[in-house]
Amino acid sequence: MPQAPHTTELDEHLKTVVQAVHAAVNWAMPHLNDQKIVDKALHDSKEILDEVMAGKVSEWLQ
């Protein structure tokens, strides 16, 4: 079965997305008592995940 077009590019983009969310969470974990840092990490994570959920794949490939 032939590979679907752009799967490598999509895999790389989604890998970057997962790494960005992971980094935001890792950054906040040692600072759970600092609400400002936690809120920023949550906001950043939500922003990243909203981009994925919007599903504008053609924009990811540019």
PDB file of N, H, CA, C and O in Angstrom:
ATOM      1  N   MET A   1       0.845  -1.175   0.000  1.00  0.00           N
ATOM      2  CA  MET A   1       0.000   0.000   0.000  1.00  0.00           C
ATOM      3  C   MET A   1       0.891   1.240   0.000  1.00  0.00           C
ATOM      4  O   MET A   1       1.813   1.331   0.811  1.00  0.00           O
ATOM      5  N   PRO A   2       0.637   2.182  -0.883  1.00  0.00           N
ATOM      6  CA  PRO A   2       1.487   3.382  -0.941  1.00  0.00           C
ATOM      7  C   PRO A   2       1.273   4.292   0.260  1.00  0.00           C
ATOM      8  O   PRO A   2       0.193   4.342   0.850  1.00  0.00           O
ATOM      9  N   GLN A   3       2.328   5.001   0.597  1.00  0.00           N
ATOM     10  H   GLN A   3       3.205   4.960   0.117  1.00  0.00           H
ATOM     11  CA  GLN A   3       2.270   5.910   1.741  1.00  0.00           C
ATOM     12  C   GLN A   3       1.450   7.143   1.354  1.00  0.00           C
ATOM     13  O   GLN A   3       1.567   7.642   0.234  1.00  0.00           O
ATOM     14  N   ALA A   4       0.638   7.625   2.261  1.00  0.00           N
ATOM     15  H   ALA A   4       0.542   7.220   3.171  1.00  0.00           H
ATOM     16  CA  ALA A   4      -0.145   8.841   2.027  1.00  0.00           C
ATOM     17  C   ALA A   4       0.814  10.024   1.874  1.00  0.00           C
ATOM     18  O   ALA A   4       1.904  10.023   2.446  1.00  0.00           O
ATOM     19  N   PRO A   5       0.403  11.031   1.101  1.00  0.00           N
ATOM     20  CA  PRO A   5       1.293  12.179   0.900  1.00  0.00           C
ATOM     21  C   PRO A   5       1.537  12.960   2.190  1.00  0.00           C
ATOM     22  O   PRO A   5       0.644  13.100   3.026  1.00  0.00           O
ATOM     23  N   HIS A   6       2.729  13.452   2.331  1.00  0.00           N
ATOM     24  H   HIS A   6       3.455  13.338   1.652  1.00  0.00           H
ATOM     25  CA  HIS A   6       3.133  14.368   3.420  1.00  0.00           C
ATOM     26  C   HIS A   6       3.133  13.736   4.813  1.00  0.00           C
ATOM     27  O   HIS A   6       3.129  14.462   5.808  1.00  0.00           O
ATOM     28  N   THR A   7       3.136  12.423   4.910  1.00  0.00           N
ATOM     29  H   THR A   7       3.138  11.834   4.103  1.00  0.00           H
ATOM     30  CA  THR A   7       3.102  11.816   6.245  1.00  0.00           C
ATOM     31  C   THR A   7       4.354  12.133   7.052  1.00  0.00           C
ATOM     32  O   THR A   7       4.277  12.311   8.268  1.00  0.00           O
ATOM     33  N   THR A   8       5.489  12.205   6.399  1.00  0.00           N
ATOM     34  H   THR A   8       5.551  12.061   5.412  1.00  0.00           H
ATOM     35  CA  THR A   8       6.727  12.521   7.118  1.00  0.00           C
ATOM     36  C   THR A   8       6.651  13.928   7.692  1.00  0.00           C
ATOM     37  O   THR A   8       7.011  14.151   8.848  1.00  0.00           O
ATOM     38  N   GLU A   9       6.182  14.879   6.883  1.00  0.00           N
ATOM     39  H   GLU A   9       5.890  14.698   5.944  1.00  0.00           H
ATOM     40  CA  GLU A   9       6.070  16.261   7.350  1.00  0.00           C
ATOM     41  C   GLU A   9       5.060  16.373   8.495  1.00  0.00           C
ATOM     42  O   GLU A   9       5.294  17.091   9.467  1.00  0.00           O
ATOM     43  N   LEU A  10       3.947  15.668   8.376  1.00  0.00           N
ATOM     44  H   LEU A  10       3.757  15.084   7.587  1.00  0.00           H
ATOM     45  CA  LEU A  10       2.945  15.692   9.438  1.00  0.00           C
ATOM     46  C   LEU A  10       3.478  15.059  10.716  1.00  0.00           C
ATOM     47  O   LEU A  10       3.248  15.572  11.812  1.00  0.00           O
ATOM     48  N   ASP A  11       4.185  13.951  10.577  1.00  0.00           N
ATOM     49  H   ASP A  11       4.372  13.534   9.687  1.00  0.00           H
ATOM     50  CA  ASP A  11       4.788  13.311  11.752  1.00  0.00           C
ATOM     51  C   ASP A  11       5.752  14.258  12.452  1.00  0.00           C
ATOM     52  O   ASP A  11       5.751  14.354  13.680  1.00  0.00           O
ATOM     53  N   GLU A  12       6.571  14.956  11.680  1.00  0.00           N
ATOM     54  H   GLU A  12       6.572  14.878  10.683  1.00  0.00           H
ATOM     55  CA  GLU A  12       7.531  15.888  12.266  1.00  0.00           C
ATOM     56  C   GLU A  12       6.826  17.045  12.964  1.00  0.00           C
ATOM     57  O   GLU A  12       7.232  17.460  14.049  1.00  0.00           O
ATOM     58  N   HIS A  13       5.777  17.561  12.345  1.00  0.00           N
ATOM     59  H   HIS A  13       5.447  17.224  11.463  1.00  0.00           H
ATOM     60  CA  HIS A  13       5.037  18.672  12.958  1.00  0.00           C
ATOM     61  C   HIS A  13       4.400  18.225  14.269  1.00  0.00           C
ATOM     62  O   HIS A  13       4.498  18.918  15.281  1.00  0.00           O
ATOM     63  N   LEU A  14       3.754  17.076  14.248  1.00  0.00           N
ATOM     64  H   LEU A  14       3.675  16.513  13.426  1.00  0.00           H
ATOM     65  CA  LEU A  14       3.088  16.598  15.466  1.00  0.00           C
ATOM     66  C   LEU A  14       4.098  16.236  16.552  1.00  0.00           C
ATOM     67  O   LEU A  14       3.814  16.387  17.740  1.00  0.00           O
ATOM     68  N   LYS A  15       5.264  15.764  16.153  1.00  0.00           N
ATOM     69  H   LYS A  15       5.495  15.642  15.187  1.00  0.00           H
ATOM     70  CA  LYS A  15       6.327  15.508  17.127  1.00  0.00           C
ATOM     71  C   LYS A  15       6.739  16.813  17.810  1.00  0.00           C
ATOM     72  O   LYS A  15       6.947  16.852  19.023  1.00  0.00           O
ATOM     73  N   THR A  16       6.853  17.874  17.020  1.00  0.00           N
ATOM     74  H   THR A  16       6.684  17.842  16.035  1.00  0.00           H
ATOM     75  CA  THR A  16       7.196  19.187  17.565  1.00  0.00           C
ATOM     76  C   THR A  16       6.119  19.685  18.513  1.00  0.00           C
ATOM     77  O   THR A  16       6.422  20.277  19.549  1.00  0.00           O
ATOM     78  N   VAL A  17       4.855  19.445  18.160  1.00  0.00           N
ATOM     79  H   VAL A  17       4.608  18.964  17.318  1.00  0.00           H
ATOM     80  CA  VAL A  17       3.730  19.840  19.012  1.00  0.00           C
ATOM     81  C   VAL A  17       3.809  19.127  20.358  1.00  0.00           C
ATOM     82  O   VAL A  17       3.685  19.757  21.408  1.00  0.00           O
ATOM     83  N   VAL A  18       4.013  17.825  20.326  1.00  0.00           N
ATOM     84  H   VAL A  18       4.114  17.312  19.473  1.00  0.00           H
ATOM     85  CA  VAL A  18       4.097  17.046  21.565  1.00  0.00           C
ATOM     86  C   VAL A  18       5.276  17.527  22.412  1.00  0.00           C
ATOM     87  O   VAL A  18       5.159  17.649  23.631  1.00  0.00           O
ATOM     88  N   GLN A  19       6.392  17.795  21.776  1.00  0.00           N
ATOM     89  H   GLN A  19       6.488  17.696  20.785  1.00  0.00           H
ATOM     90  CA  GLN A  19       7.560  18.279  22.512  1.00  0.00           C
ATOM     91  C   GLN A  19       7.291  19.642  23.146  1.00  0.00           C
ATOM     92  O   GLN A  19       7.756  19.909  24.254  1.00  0.00           O
ATOM     93  N   ALA A  20       6.547  20.506  22.457  1.00  0.00           N
ATOM     94  H   ALA A  20       6.169  20.290  21.557  1.00  0.00           H
ATOM     95  CA  ALA A  20       6.238  21.827  22.994  1.00  0.00           C
ATOM     96  C   ALA A  20       5.327  21.726  24.221  1.00  0.00           C
ATOM     97  O   ALA A  20       5.547  22.418  25.215  1.00  0.00           O
ATOM     98  N   VAL A  21       4.312  20.872  24.153  1.00  0.00           N
ATOM     99  H   VAL A  21       4.134  20.310  23.346  1.00  0.00           H
ATOM    100  CA  VAL A  21       3.429  20.684  25.308  1.00  0.00           C
ATOM    101  C   VAL A  21       4.217  20.075  26.463  1.00  0.00           C
ATOM    102  O   VAL A  21       4.064  20.492  27.611  1.00  0.00           O
ATOM    103  N   HIS A  22       5.045  19.105  26.164  1.00  0.00           N
ATOM    104  H   HIS A  22       5.169  18.766  25.231  1.00  0.00           H
ATOM    105  CA  HIS A  22       5.878  18.465  27.191  1.00  0.00           C
ATOM    106  C   HIS A  22       6.788  19.493  27.859  1.00  0.00           C
ATOM    107  O   HIS A  22       6.941  19.490  29.080  1.00  0.00           O
ATOM    108  N   ALA A  23       7.384  20.363  27.065  1.00  0.00           N
ATOM    109  H   ALA A  23       7.260  20.365  26.073  1.00  0.00           H
ATOM    110  CA  ALA A  23       8.280  21.385  27.612  1.00  0.00           C
ATOM    111  C   ALA A  23       7.516  22.356  28.515  1.00  0.00           C
ATOM    112  O   ALA A  23       8.014  22.741  29.573  1.00  0.00           O
ATOM    113  N   ALA A  24       6.313  22.752  28.103  1.00  0.00           N
ATOM    114  H   ALA A  24       5.908  22.440  27.244  1.00  0.00           H
ATOM    115  CA  ALA A  24       5.520  23.675  28.922  1.00  0.00           C
ATOM    116  C   ALA A  24       5.178  23.051  30.268  1.00  0.00           C
ATOM    117  O   ALA A  24       5.273  23.704  31.307  1.00  0.00           O
ATOM    118  N   VAL A  25       4.785  21.801  30.243  1.00  0.00           N
ATOM    119  H   VAL A  25       4.708  21.270  29.399  1.00  0.00           H
ATOM    120  CA  VAL A  25       4.436  21.103  31.488  1.00  0.00           C
ATOM    121  C   VAL A  25       5.680  20.923  32.364  1.00  0.00           C
ATOM    122  O   VAL A  25       5.636  21.168  33.569  1.00  0.00           O
ATOM    123  N   ASN A  26       6.771  20.499  31.759  1.00  0.00           N
ATOM    124  H   ASN A  26       6.806  20.300  30.779  1.00  0.00           H
ATOM    125  CA  ASN A  26       8.015  20.324  32.534  1.00  0.00           C
ATOM    126  C   ASN A  26       8.488  21.630  33.158  1.00  0.00           C
ATOM    127  O   ASN A  26       9.022  21.636  34.268  1.00  0.00           O
ATOM    128  N   TRP A  27       8.295  22.722  32.454  1.00  0.00           N
ATOM    129  H   TRP A  27       7.862  22.718  31.553  1.00  0.00           H
ATOM    130  CA  TRP A  27       8.712  24.031  32.957  1.00  0.00           C
ATOM    131  C   TRP A  27       7.878  24.407  34.182  1.00  0.00           C
ATOM    132  O   TRP A  27       8.395  24.996  35.132  1.00  0.00           O
ATOM    133  N   ALA A  28       6.590  24.067  34.158  1.00  0.00           N
ATOM    134  H   ALA A  28       6.170  23.589  33.387  1.00  0.00           H
ATOM    135  CA  ALA A  28       5.701  24.475  35.250  1.00  0.00           C
ATOM    136  C   ALA A  28       5.782  23.568  36.479  1.00  0.00           C
ATOM    137  O   ALA A  28       5.559  24.032  37.597  1.00  0.00           O
ATOM    138  N   MET A  29       6.088  22.321  36.297  1.00  0.00           N
ATOM    139  H   MET A  29       6.269  21.944  35.388  1.00  0.00           H
ATOM    140  CA  MET A  29       6.021  21.360  37.406  1.00  0.00           C
ATOM    141  C   MET A  29       6.799  21.776  38.653  1.00  0.00           C
ATOM    142  O   MET A  29       6.270  21.633  39.755  1.00  0.00           O
ATOM    143  N   PRO A  30       8.011  22.275  38.537  1.00  0.00           N
ATOM    144  CA  PRO A  30       8.727  22.671  39.764  1.00  0.00           C
ATOM    145  C   PRO A  30       8.156  23.939  40.414  1.00  0.00           C
ATOM    146  O   PRO A  30       8.566  24.316  41.512  1.00  0.00           O
ATOM    147  N   HIS A  31       7.210  24.592  39.732  1.00  0.00           N
ATOM    148  H   HIS A  31       6.877  24.286  38.840  1.00  0.00           H
ATOM    149  CA  HIS A  31       6.687  25.870  40.207  1.00  0.00           C
ATOM    150  C   HIS A  31       5.185  25.810  40.484  1.00  0.00           C
ATOM    151  O   HIS A  31       4.475  26.792  40.269  1.00  0.00           O
ATOM    152  N   LEU A  32       4.706  24.674  40.953  1.00  0.00           N
ATOM    153  H   LEU A  32       5.283  23.876  41.127  1.00  0.00           H
ATOM    154  CA  LEU A  32       3.269  24.505  41.159  1.00  0.00           C
ATOM    155  C   LEU A  32       2.678  25.496  42.156  1.00  0.00           C
ATOM    156  O   LEU A  32       1.474  25.749  42.135  1.00  0.00           O
ATOM    157  N   ASN A  33       3.500  26.050  43.016  1.00  0.00           N
ATOM    158  H   ASN A  33       4.478  25.845  43.033  1.00  0.00           H
ATOM    159  CA  ASN A  33       3.014  27.031  43.984  1.00  0.00           C
ATOM    160  C   ASN A  33       2.954  28.447  43.418  1.00  0.00           C
ATOM    161  O   ASN A  33       2.449  29.359  44.072  1.00  0.00           O
ATOM    162  N   ASP A  34       3.470  28.632  42.198  1.00  0.00           N
ATOM    163  H   ASP A  34       3.881  27.891  41.666  1.00  0.00           H
ATOM    164  CA  ASP A  34       3.446  29.941  41.542  1.00  0.00           C
ATOM    165  C   ASP A  34       2.355  29.930  40.473  1.00  0.00           C
ATOM    166  O   ASP A  34       2.559  29.457  39.355  1.00  0.00           O
ATOM    167  N   GLN A  35       1.202  30.461  40.842  1.00  0.00           N
ATOM    168  H   GLN A  35       1.036  30.846  41.750  1.00  0.00           H
ATOM    169  CA  GLN A  35       0.028  30.388  39.961  1.00  0.00           C
ATOM    170  C   GLN A  35       0.275  31.049  38.609  1.00  0.00           C
ATOM    171  O   GLN A  35      -0.259  30.596  37.597  1.00  0.00           O
ATOM    172  N   LYS A  36       1.069  32.105  38.576  1.00  0.00           N
ATOM    173  H   LYS A  36       1.503  32.473  39.398  1.00  0.00           H
ATOM    174  CA  LYS A  36       1.345  32.813  37.322  1.00  0.00           C
ATOM    175  C   LYS A  36       2.080  31.893  36.337  1.00  0.00           C
ATOM    176  O   LYS A  36       1.746  31.868  35.152  1.00  0.00           O
ATOM    177  N   ILE A  37       3.053  31.155  36.805  1.00  0.00           N
ATOM    178  H   ILE A  37       3.325  31.175  37.767  1.00  0.00           H
ATOM    179  CA  ILE A  37       3.806  30.237  35.947  1.00  0.00           C
ATOM    180  C   ILE A  37       2.919  29.089  35.489  1.00  0.00           C
ATOM    181  O   ILE A  37       2.957  28.698  34.323  1.00  0.00           O
ATOM    182  N   VAL A  38       2.131  28.554  36.394  1.00  0.00           N
ATOM    183  H   VAL A  38       2.101  28.871  37.341  1.00  0.00           H
ATOM    184  CA  VAL A  38       1.227  27.451  36.042  1.00  0.00           C
ATOM    185  C   VAL A  38       0.208  27.914  35.009  1.00  0.00           C
ATOM    186  O   VAL A  38      -0.058  27.207  34.037  1.00  0.00           O
ATOM    187  N   ASP A  39      -0.362  29.097  35.215  1.00  0.00           N
ATOM    188  H   ASP A  39      -0.146  29.672  36.004  1.00  0.00           H
ATOM    189  CA  ASP A  39      -1.335  29.622  34.256  1.00  0.00           C
ATOM    190  C   ASP A  39      -0.716  29.816  32.880  1.00  0.00           C
ATOM    191  O   ASP A  39      -1.361  29.538  31.869  1.00  0.00           O
ATOM    192  N   LYS A  40       0.529  30.290  32.828  1.00  0.00           N
ATOM    193  H   LYS A  40       1.053  30.515  33.649  1.00  0.00           H
ATOM    194  CA  LYS A  40       1.209  30.480  31.538  1.00  0.00           C
ATOM    195  C   LYS A  40       1.410  29.139  30.846  1.00  0.00           C
ATOM    196  O   LYS A  40       1.187  29.022  29.641  1.00  0.00           O
ATOM    197  N   ALA A  41       1.826  28.136  31.594  1.00  0.00           N
ATOM    198  H   ALA A  41       2.007  28.231  32.573  1.00  0.00           H
ATOM    199  CA  ALA A  41       2.037  26.806  31.014  1.00  0.00           C
ATOM    200  C   ALA A  41       0.723  26.231  30.497  1.00  0.00           C
ATOM    201  O   ALA A  41       0.685  25.636  29.420  1.00  0.00           O
ATOM    202  N   LEU A  42      -0.347  26.407  31.257  1.00  0.00           N
ATOM    203  H   LEU A  42      -0.316  26.890  32.132  1.00  0.00           H
ATOM    204  CA  LEU A  42      -1.660  25.927  30.818  1.00  0.00           C
ATOM    205  C   LEU A  42      -2.123  26.678  29.574  1.00  0.00           C
ATOM    206  O   LEU A  42      -2.653  26.077  28.640  1.00  0.00           O
ATOM    207  N   HIS A  43      -1.921  27.982  29.566  1.00  0.00           N
ATOM    208  H   HIS A  43      -1.491  28.471  30.324  1.00  0.00           H
ATOM    209  CA  HIS A  43      -2.307  28.789  28.408  1.00  0.00           C
ATOM    210  C   HIS A  43      -1.524  28.354  27.173  1.00  0.00           C
ATOM    211  O   HIS A  43      -2.099  28.167  26.100  1.00  0.00           O
ATOM    212  N   ASP A  44      -0.218  28.194  27.328  1.00  0.00           N
ATOM    213  H   ASP A  44       0.249  28.346  28.199  1.00  0.00           H
ATOM    214  CA  ASP A  44       0.617  27.765  26.197  1.00  0.00           C
ATOM    215  C   ASP A  44       0.189  26.394  25.687  1.00  0.00           C
ATOM    216  O   ASP A  44       0.094  26.181  24.478  1.00  0.00           O
ATOM    217  N   SER A  45      -0.065  25.480  26.592  1.00  0.00           N
ATOM    218  H   SER A  45       0.012  25.654  27.574  1.00  0.00           H
ATOM    219  CA  SER A  45      -0.486  24.130  26.202  1.00  0.00           C
ATOM    220  C   SER A  45      -1.825  24.162  25.482  1.00  0.00           C
ATOM    221  O   SER A  45      -2.012  23.476  24.477  1.00  0.00           O
ATOM    222  N   LYS A  46      -2.753  24.957  25.993  1.00  0.00           N
ATOM    223  H   LYS A  46      -2.602  25.514  26.809  1.00  0.00           H
ATOM    224  CA  LYS A  46      -4.068  25.060  25.360  1.00  0.00           C
ATOM    225  C   LYS A  46      -3.940  25.654  23.955  1.00  0.00           C
ATOM    226  O   LYS A  46      -4.592  25.191  23.019  1.00  0.00           O
ATOM    227  N   GLU A  47      -3.111  26.663  23.818  1.00  0.00           N
ATOM    228  H   GLU A  47      -2.582  27.039  24.579  1.00  0.00           H
ATOM    229  CA  GLU A  47      -2.904  27.295  22.518  1.00  0.00           C
ATOM    230  C   GLU A  47      -2.353  26.285  21.495  1.00  0.00           C
ATOM    231  O   GLU A  47      -2.797  26.239  20.347  1.00  0.00           O
ATOM    232  N   ILE A  48      -1.405  25.504  21.925  1.00  0.00           N
ATOM    233  H   ILE A  48      -1.045  25.541  22.857  1.00  0.00           H
ATOM    234  CA  ILE A  48      -0.801  24.489  21.051  1.00  0.00           C
ATOM    235  C   ILE A  48      -1.837  23.434  20.678  1.00  0.00           C
ATOM    236  O   ILE A  48      -1.965  23.074  19.508  1.00  0.00           O
ATOM    237  N   LEU A  49      -2.571  22.944  21.661  1.00  0.00           N
ATOM    238  H   LEU A  49      -2.467  23.237  22.611  1.00  0.00           H
ATOM    239  CA  LEU A  49      -3.563  21.899  21.396  1.00  0.00           C
ATOM    240  C   LEU A  49      -4.740  22.426  20.574  1.00  0.00           C
ATOM    241  O   LEU A  49      -5.308  21.686  19.771  1.00  0.00           O
ATOM    242  N   ASP A  50      -5.110  23.689  20.763  1.00  0.00           N
ATOM    243  H   ASP A  50      -4.649  24.290  21.415  1.00  0.00           H
ATOM    244  CA  ASP A  50      -6.171  24.288  19.941  1.00  0.00           C
ATOM    245  C   ASP A  50      -5.770  24.317  18.469  1.00  0.00           C
ATOM    246  O   ASP A  50      -6.603  24.104  17.588  1.00  0.00           O
ATOM    247  N   GLU A  51      -4.492  24.580  18.209  1.00  0.00           N
ATOM    248  H   GLU A  51      -3.815  24.752  18.925  1.00  0.00           H
ATOM    249  CA  GLU A  51      -3.998  24.574  16.825  1.00  0.00           C
ATOM    250  C   GLU A  51      -4.176  23.191  16.209  1.00  0.00           C
ATOM    251  O   GLU A  51      -4.627  23.066  15.070  1.00  0.00           O
ATOM    252  N   VAL A  52      -3.827  22.168  16.953  1.00  0.00           N
ATOM    253  H   VAL A  52      -3.461  22.269  17.878  1.00  0.00           H
ATOM    254  CA  VAL A  52      -3.967  20.806  16.447  1.00  0.00           C
ATOM    255  C   VAL A  52      -5.439  20.471  16.221  1.00  0.00           C
ATOM    256  O   VAL A  52      -5.806  19.918  15.184  1.00  0.00           O
ATOM    257  N   MET A  53      -6.272  20.808  17.193  1.00  0.00           N
ATOM    258  H   MET A  53      -5.973  21.257  18.036  1.00  0.00           H
ATOM    259  CA  MET A  53      -7.689  20.474  17.095  1.00  0.00           C
ATOM    260  C   MET A  53      -8.389  21.232  15.970  1.00  0.00           C
ATOM    261  O   MET A  53      -9.396  20.760  15.444  1.00  0.00           O
ATOM    262  N   ALA A  54      -7.873  22.391  15.598  1.00  0.00           N
ATOM    263  H   ALA A  54      -7.054  22.775  16.025  1.00  0.00           H
ATOM    264  CA  ALA A  54      -8.446  23.144  14.479  1.00  0.00           C
ATOM    265  C   ALA A  54      -8.258  22.371  13.180  1.00  0.00           C
ATOM    266  O   ALA A  54      -9.050  22.512  12.248  1.00  0.00           O
ATOM    267  N   GLY A  55      -7.211  21.555  13.119  1.00  0.00           N
ATOM    268  H   GLY A  55      -6.568  21.441  13.876  1.00  0.00           H
ATOM    269  CA  GLY A  55      -7.010  20.648  11.992  1.00  0.00           C
ATOM    270  C   GLY A  55      -6.665  21.308  10.677  1.00  0.00           C
ATOM    271  O   GLY A  55      -6.972  20.752   9.623  1.00  0.00           O
ATOM    272  N   LYS A  56      -6.042  22.465  10.695  1.00  0.00           N
ATOM    273  H   LYS A  56      -5.792  22.917  11.551  1.00  0.00           H
ATOM    274  CA  LYS A  56      -5.664  23.159   9.462  1.00  0.00           C
ATOM    275  C   LYS A  56      -4.336  22.610   8.958  1.00  0.00           C
ATOM    276  O   LYS A  56      -3.310  23.289   8.975  1.00  0.00           O
ATOM    277  N   VAL A  57      -4.388  21.371   8.513  1.00  0.00           N
ATOM    278  H   VAL A  57      -5.221  20.819   8.499  1.00  0.00           H
ATOM    279  CA  VAL A  57      -3.189  20.625   8.136  1.00  0.00           C
ATOM    280  C   VAL A  57      -2.415  21.332   7.030  1.00  0.00           C
ATOM    281  O   VAL A  57      -1.184  21.338   7.048  1.00  0.00           O
ATOM    282  N   SER A  58      -3.107  21.921   6.082  1.00  0.00           N
ATOM    283  H   SER A  58      -4.107  21.916   6.067  1.00  0.00           H
ATOM    284  CA  SER A  58      -2.416  22.585   4.972  1.00  0.00           C
ATOM    285  C   SER A  58      -1.519  23.715   5.472  1.00  0.00           C
ATOM    286  O   SER A  58      -0.476  23.986   4.877  1.00  0.00           O
ATOM    287  N   GLU A  59      -1.917  24.378   6.563  1.00  0.00           N
ATOM    288  H   GLU A  59      -2.765  24.158   7.046  1.00  0.00           H
ATOM    289  CA  GLU A  59      -1.079  25.433   7.132  1.00  0.00           C
ATOM    290  C   GLU A  59       0.174  24.856   7.781  1.00  0.00           C
ATOM    291  O   GLU A  59       1.221  25.504   7.788  1.00  0.00           O
ATOM    292  N   TRP A  60       0.079  23.647   8.325  1.00  0.00           N
ATOM    293  H   TRP A  60      -0.771  23.120   8.319  1.00  0.00           H
ATOM    294  CA  TRP A  60       1.234  23.025   8.970  1.00  0.00           C
ATOM    295  C   TRP A  60       2.306  22.665   7.959  1.00  0.00           C
ATOM    296  O   TRP A  60       3.487  22.586   8.299  1.00  0.00           O
ATOM    297  N   LEU A  61       1.903  22.448   6.727  1.00  0.00           N
ATOM    298  H   LEU A  61       0.944  22.513   6.450  1.00  0.00           H
ATOM    299  CA  LEU A  61       2.839  21.979   5.704  1.00  0.00           C
ATOM    300  C   LEU A  61       3.525  23.124   4.965  1.00  0.00           C
ATOM    301  O   LEU A  61       4.312  22.884   4.049  1.00  0.00           O
ATOM    302  N   GLN A  62       3.239  24.352   5.347  1.00  0.00           N
ATOM    303  H   GLN A  62       2.600  24.548   6.091  1.00  0.00           H
ATOM    304  CA  GLN A  62       3.859  25.493   4.666  1.00  0.00           C
ATOM    305  C   GLN A  62       5.208  25.810   5.240  1.00  0.00           C
ATOM    306  O   GLN A  62       5.869  26.743   4.784  1.00  0.00           O
TER     307      GLN A  62
END
